[in-house]
Amino acid sequence: MAYDQNNSGFQRQMYKGNWKCAKCGGEITELPFNPDPARLNQLQCRKCHQERQGMSRNR
């Protein structure tokens, strides 16, 4: 388990695997959730996910 980004002490289980980012094609080796096999084509790396989150906040 890993600590969350805010270091509040909350432990979150991390899932290890070999996935590819749907946006940039980068390697993803760890996720904070167990991905749905039917939606693997929608996975995004941390950087692409954060960029997407930032764009949705600026609407």
N, C-alpha and C positions, 0 to 999 in steps of 0.2 A: 504494500500500500504506500501511497505517496501523500504528502501534505498538499493542501490546495494552494493556489497562487497567492492567497492573502495571508498565508502562514497563521491561520487561526487555529491550527491544530487538528482540524477535521481531516480524518484519513479517508482516502478514496482509493478503491481498488483500481489498479491499472491493468489493462489487458495487453499482452505482448503478441505481436504477429508481424507479418510482412505484407503491408498494403501499399497502395499507390494513391497519391492525391489526385482527385478527379480534375482539379484545376491546373496545377503546375506539373504533375507527374512525379513529384518528389516522393521519396520513401517515407513511409509512416511505420514506425516500429512499436509504438505504444499509444494506447487510447484510454481515456477515462471511462469507457463503456465497452461492452461486448457488441461489436457491430453485427447488424442483421445481414446475413449472407445475400439476401435479395437486394440490398441497398449499398453494396460495396462500391458501386460506380458513383456514389454520391459522397464518399469520404473526402475530407479535406485535411491537409496538414495544418498545424497550429498557425503558421503565418497566413495562409490563405483564409482560414476561418476567422482570424482576428481582423483581416482586411475586410471581409464580408460583414462582420459585426459592426465595424466602424462605418461602412457605407450605409447600413440600415439605420444607424443612429443619426446620420446626417440628413435624413429625408425630411 
